[in-house]
Amino acid sequence: MQLFPELPWLIKILLSLGAILLTNRLFKSLSLAMASGSLLIALFAGQSPAEMLAITSSSLLTFKHLTLVLTIALIYWLSVQMSETGLMHELVDLIQSRLSTRGSISALPTVIGVLPIPGGAFFSAPLVDNCDQEKHFDPELKSAINYWFRHTWEFWSPLFPGSLLAMEITGLSSLEFLLAGFPLSLIAAGAGYLLLLREIPTCQQSTTGGQTGFWRRLIFLQSPLIIVIGTYIVYQLLPAIIGKNNQYIPIGIGISGAVLWLQYFRPLTAAQWRKILIDRKILVLMVQISVIQVYAAFIGSNLPDGTPLVARISSELTSLGIPIVLMIMLVPFVSALATGAGIGYVGASFPMVISLLGAEPSFGALFSAVVLAQGFGMTGMLLSPVHICLLVSNEYFKTELTPTLAKLFKPGLSVLVGTVLFYLLYSYLF
């Protein structure tokens, strides 16, 4: 028996999204929030408990899902390993030895931001503050720079759980997702330079002295990331029968190689590894990813009459005359503002974005929509007052939320404008 069968499915989907956002706000649990959204979709569709169980198991008990959660765990373990071995600290010192204050204060959070360390802005904040030892710059400006430049990779990098989840939901390969997100990353970096970084004087130089063997040390300190990227490139050159069907395998192989490489040159003790491997944070993250996958599966399921849910939503939008492009912009943006997390807005909004395109969208329509959704979602996340990186950055620099957000508004608006322009360009090209 369907719950509220007279309501349009567009309203039902929005109600499920509202339930996700409300539950997450009340209970501070993304997993519980996504589960509530999935249950509401199932009740709206009139699915029996047996059907719910079948949809859930079919989305989780697959090799592809297993490799997804394992890859996310490997990424987390590598990021902690690089921190524990001192590799990231040495890389920061090396950068400071060659760059001016303006260069260092942006490069340091950018380097730290390569790895998806939860709350990593707190790790890069003292490094940014160290570039201003005489305390000439406003705390709000330093907090905004630390926060903004730390997230420029997240528009496209497959090292981030949100990006991996977006690729899984949309079906885009890592290369295709890179092509969608990398221009947005450049826009974000450019907006940060023009609207934030230019307030830092160019003449003031970093106080750290030069270091010998710069390039050799730089290559070694970045060797784990080089191994990951190199493995992915080599994997793509393999025969199609070997290299296709699972985009997480090359990333997982590369990260495993990087972990072994780093352990050989900078070994950690068994006690340190036990602490890394059994960290509760990674278990929570894996559960979140799994529950989000279930939500996406319910969005992609069939109604009792056999009609795909996505097809029903598309037909309703056509009949109501609501511009699909407007929904693709607003749903990720609002979700990101509310959750303040990459996997949060991707999991809550991308299934709906895909559903708005119909049952079998063309590659051009899909690619353009992903550009639009990713740009607006990331901007919403960067402007979210509940984003943990913004909160910890403000906590370190002892600044209030409102003045820091005010600094971020213009860069965020620039990314939105750039996103729309690239959406129009890709729509024309494809």
C-alpha positions in Angstrom: 0.0 0.0 0.0 1.4 3.3 -1.1 1.7 6.3 1.3 0.0 9.4 -0.1 -0.5 8.0 -3.6 -2.1 11.2 -4.7 1.0 13.3 -4.2 3.3 13.9 -7.2 6.5 12.0 -7.1 8.5 15.2 -7.3 7.0 16.3 -4.0 7.7 12.9 -2.5 11.3 13.0 -3.4 11.6 16.5 -2.0 10.0 15.2 1.2 12.5 12.4 1.4 15.3 15.0 1.0 13.7 17.1 3.7 13.6 14.1 6.0 17.3 13.5 5.4 18.2 17.0 6.2 16.0 17.2 9.3 17.1 13.9 10.7 20.8 14.8 10.1 20.3 18.1 11.9 18.5 16.6 14.9 20.5 13.4 15.4 23.9 14.4 13.8 24.0 11.1 12.0 24.2 11.0 8.2 23.7 7.3 8.2 20.5 7.5 10.1 19.4 10.4 8.0 20.0 8.6 4.7 18.2 5.5 6.1 15.2 7.6 6.9 15.1 9.0 3.4 15.3 5.5 1.9 12.5 4.2 4.2 10.3 7.1 3.2 10.9 6.5 -0.6 10.0 2.8 0.0 6.8 3.7 1.8 5.8 6.2 -0.9 6.3 3.4 -3.5 4.3 0.9 -1.5 7.2 -1.6 -1.4 6.9 -4.6 1.0 9.6 -5.4 3.6 10.7 -8.2 1.3 11.1 -5.8 -1.6 13.0 -3.3 0.6 15.4 -6.1 1.6 15.9 -7.2 -2.0 16.7 -3.6 -3.1 19.1 -3.1 -0.2 20.9 -6.4 -0.6 21.3 -5.9 -4.4 23.0 -2.6 -3.9 25.4 -3.7 -1.2 26.2 -7.3 -1.9 28.3 -6.6 -5.1 31.9 -6.7 -5.9 31.8 -3.1 -7.1 30.4 -1.8 -3.7 33.0 -3.8 -1.8 35.8 -2.3 -3.8 34.3 1.2 -3.3 34.3 1.0 0.5 37.7 -0.7 0.6 39.2 2.1 -1.6 37.8 4.7 0.8 39.4 2.9 3.7 42.7 2.7 1.9 42.6 6.5 1.2 42.0 7.2 4.8 44.8 4.9 6.0 47.3 6.4 3.5 46.4 10.0 4.6 47.0 9.1 8.3 50.2 7.2 7.5 51.6 10.2 5.6 50.8 12.4 8.6 52.2 9.9 11.2 55.5 9.5 9.3 56.0 13.2 9.2 55.9 13.3 5.4 53.3 16.0 5.2 55.2 18.2 7.7 58.4 17.9 5.7 56.6 18.7 2.5 55.2 21.9 4.1 58.7 23.0 5.3 60.1 22.4 1.8 57.4 24.6 0.3 57.9 27.4 2.8 61.6 27.4 1.9 61.0 28.5 -1.6 57.8 30.6 -1.7 56.9 34.1 -0.6 54.3 34.6 2.1 51.5 34.9 -0.4 52.6 31.7 -2.1 53.1 29.8 1.1 49.9 30.8 2.7 47.9 29.4 -0.2 50.2 26.5 -1.2 50.2 25.0 2.3 46.5 24.3 2.7 46.4 23.3 -0.9 49.1 20.6 -0.3 47.4 19.4 2.8 44.1 19.3 1.0 45.4 16.7 -1.4 44.4 14.1 1.2 40.9 13.9 2.5 41.7 14.2 6.2 38.5 14.8 8.2 38.7 18.3 9.7 42.0 18.7 7.9 41.7 22.5 7.9 42.7 22.3 11.6 45.9 20.6 10.5 46.8 23.2 8.0 45.7 26.2 10.1 48.9 26.5 12.2 50.9 26.2 9.0 49.0 29.1 7.5 49.4 31.1 10.8 53.1 30.4 10.8 53.4 32.4 7.5 52.2 35.5 9.5 54.5 35.4 12.5 54.2 39.1 13.1 50.3 38.9 12.9 49.8 41.5 10.3 46.8 39.9 8.6 43.2 39.7 9.8 42.2 36.4 11.4 39.1 36.2 9.2 41.3 36.4 6.1 43.7 33.7 7.2 40.8 31.4 8.2 39.1 32.0 4.8 42.3 31.3 2.9 43.1 28.2 4.9 39.5 26.9 4.4 39.1 27.8 0.7 42.4 26.6 -0.7 42.2 23.3 1.2 39.1 22.3 -0.8 40.1 23.1 -4.4 40.9 19.5 -5.2 37.5 18.2 -4.1 35.8 19.3 -7.2 37.2 16.3 -9.1 39.8 14.3 -7.1 39.0 10.5 -6.9 40.8 10.5 -3.5 37.7 12.1 -1.9 34.8 9.9 -0.9 32.3 12.4 -2.3 33.9 12.2 -5.7 34.0 8.4 -5.7 30.3 8.3 -4.7 29.4 10.8 -7.4 31.2 8.6 -10.0 29.3 5.6 -8.7 25.9 7.2 -8.9 26.4 9.0 -12.2 28.3 6.1 -13.9 31.1 8.5 -15.1 34.7 7.2 -15.2 37.4 8.9 -13.2 38.7 10.6 -16.3 35.2 11.8 -17.3 34.6 13.1 -13.8 38.0 14.8 -13.8 37.0 16.6 -17.1 33.8 17.7 -15.4 35.3 19.0 -12.2 38.8 20.2 -13.0 37.7 23.4 -14.8 35.6 24.2 -11.7 38.7 23.6 -9.5 40.7 26.1 -11.6 37.9 28.7 -11.3 37.9 28.2 -7.5 41.6 28.6 -7.3 41.5 31.7 -9.5 38.6 33.2 -7.4 40.6 32.5 -4.3 43.6 34.3 -5.7 41.7 37.4 -6.9 39.3 37.8 -4.0 41.3 36.5 -1.0 45.0 36.1 -1.7 45.6 39.5 -3.2 45.0 41.0 0.2 48.4 39.4 1.2 51.4 41.6 0.2 53.7 40.1 -2.5 56.9 41.7 -1.2 57.0 39.9 2.2 59.0 36.7 1.9 58.8 33.5 3.9 61.1 33.4 6.9 62.2 29.8 6.3 65.6 29.5 4.7 66.4 27.7 1.5 67.0 24.0 1.4 69.4 22.0 -0.8 68.2 19.2 -3.1 64.8 20.8 -3.4 63.5 18.9 -6.5 64.8 15.5 -5.3 63.2 16.0 -1.9 60.0 17.3 -3.5 59.7 14.1 -5.6 60.3 11.8 -2.7 57.8 13.6 -0.4 55.2 13.4 -3.1 56.1 9.8 -4.1 53.0 8.2 -2.5 50.7 10.4 -4.6 52.9 9.9 -7.7 52.5 6.1 -7.2 48.7 6.4 -7.0 48.4 8.6 -10.1 51.0 6.5 -12.1 49.2 3.2 -11.3 45.9 4.6 -12.5 47.5 5.8 -15.8 49.2 2.4 -16.4 45.9 0.6 -15.6 44.1 2.6 -18.3 46.6 1.4 -20.9 45.8 -2.3 -20.2 43.7 -4.3 -22.6 40.0 -3.4 -22.3 39.1 -6.9 -21.1 41.4 -6.3 -18.0 41.1 -2.6 -17.4 37.4 -2.0 -17.7 34.3 -2.4 -15.4 35.7 -1.2 -12.1 37.3 2.2 -11.6 38.2 1.6 -8.0 40.6 -1.3 -8.7 43.4 0.9 -10.1 43.0 3.5 -7.3 43.1 0.7 -4.7 46.1 -0.9 -6.2 47.9 2.4 -6.4 47.1 3.3 -2.8 48.2 -0.1 -1.6 51.5 0.3 -3.4 51.9 3.8 -1.9 51.3 2.4 1.6 53.9 -0.3 1.1 56.4 2.1 -0.4 56.1 4.5 2.5 56.2 1.7 5.1 59.5 0.6 3.6 61.1 4.1 3.8 59.3 5.4 6.9 58.2 2.3 8.8 55.5 2.6 11.5 55.3 0.3 14.4 52.7 -2.5 14.8 51.0 -0.5 17.6 50.7 2.6 15.3 49.2 0.5 12.5 46.7 -1.1 14.9 45.6 2.4 15.9 45.2 3.5 12.3 43.4 0.3 11.0 40.8 0.1 13.8 40.0 3.8 13.9 36.2 4.2 14.4 36.1 7.1 11.9 36.7 4.8 8.9 34.0 2.4 10.0 31.5 5.3 10.3 32.5 6.5 6.8 32.1 3.1 5.3 28.6 2.7 6.8 27.7 6.2 5.5 28.7 5.3 2.0 26.8 2.0 2.1 23.6 3.7 3.4 23.9 6.3 0.7 24.2 3.6 -1.9 21.0 2.1 -0.6 19.2 5.4 -1.0 20.4 5.7 -4.6 19.1 2.2 -5.2 15.6 3.1 -3.9 15.6 6.2 -6.2 16.5 3.9 -9.1 13.9 1.2 -8.3 10.6 0.5 -10.1 7.2 1.4 -8.9 4.6 -1.4 -8.3 3.2 -1.0 -11.8 6.7 -1.6 -13.2 7.4 2.0 -14.2 10.9 3.2 -13.3 10.7 5.9 -10.6 13.0 8.2 -12.5 10.8 8.0 -15.6 7.7 9.0 -13.5 9.5 12.0 -12.0 10.7 13.1 -15.5 7.2 13.0 -16.9 5.8 14.9 -14.0 8.3 17.7 -14.4 7.5 17.9 -18.1 3.8 18.2 -17.4 4.3 20.9 -14.6 6.7 23.0 -16.7 9.4 23.2 -14.0 12.8 23.8 -15.6 14.9 20.8 -14.9 18.1 22.9 -15.0 16.8 24.9 -12.1 16.3 21.7 -10.0 19.7 20.5 -10.9 21.2 23.7 -9.5 19.1 24.1 -6.4 18.9 20.6 -5.0 22.6 20.0 -4.6 23.2 23.5 -3.4 20.6 23.3 -0.7 21.6 19.8 0.3 25.3 20.9 0.6 24.3 24.0 2.7 22.4 21.8 5.0 24.8 18.9 5.4 28.2 20.6 4.9 29.8 17.4 3.7 30.7 16.1 0.3 29.3 12.6 0.7 26.2 14.2 2.3 25.2 16.4 -0.6 26.2 13.9 -3.2 24.2 11.1 -1.6 21.2 13.3 -0.9 21.0 15.1 -4.2 22.8 13.2 -7.0 20.2 10.3 -7.2 17.5 12.9 -7.7 19.6 14.9 -10.3 20.1 11.7 -12.3 16.4 10.9 -12.0 15.5 14.3 -13.5 17.3 13.4 -16.7 15.0 10.4 -17.4 15.7 6.7 -17.6 18.4 6.7 -20.3 20.0 10.2 -20.7 22.5 10.8 -23.4 26.1 11.2 -22.4 26.0 15.0 -23.2 23.0 15.6 -21.0 24.5 13.5 -18.2 27.9 15.2 -18.4 26.5 18.7 -18.5 24.2 18.0 -15.5 27.1 16.6 -13.5 29.1 19.8 -14.1 26.1 21.9 -12.9 25.3 19.7 -9.9 28.9 19.4 -8.8 29.7 23.1 -9.1 26.6 24.2 -7.2 27.0 21.3 -4.6 30.6 22.1 -3.9 29.9 25.8 -3.6 27.0 25.1 -1.2 29.3 22.9 0.9 32.0 25.7 1.0 29.4 28.2 2.1 27.8 25.8 4.6 27.8 27.1 8.2 28.0 23.5 9.5 31.0 22.4 7.4 33.5 21.0 10.0 36.6 22.4 8.2 35.1 25.9 8.4 34.3 25.4 12.1 37.7 24.1 13.1 39.5 26.8 11.0 37.5 29.5 12.8 38.2 27.8 16.1 41.9 27.9 15.5 42.0 31.6 14.4 39.5 32.7 17.0 37.2 34.3 14.5 33.4 34.3 14.2 31.4 32.5 11.5 29.7 35.4 9.9 32.8 37.5 9.0 34.6 34.4 7.6 31.6 33.5 5.5 31.4 37.1 4.3 35.0 36.7 2.9 33.9 33.5 1.1 30.8 34.8 -0.5 32.4 36.5 -3.5 34.7 33.5 -4.4 31.6 31.3 -4.0 29.5 33.4 -6.3 32.4 33.4 -8.9 32.4 29.6 -8.9 28.6 29.5 -9.4 28.9 31.9 -12.4 31.8 29.8 -13.8 29.8 26.6 -13.3 26.8 28.0 -15.4 29.2 29.1 -18.1 30.8 25.7 -18.4 27.4 24.0 -18.3 26.4 26.1 -21.3 29.6 25.4 -23.1 29.3 21.6 -22.5 25.7 21.6 -23.5 26.6 23.3 -26.8 29.6 20.9 -27.4 27.7 17.8 -26.7 
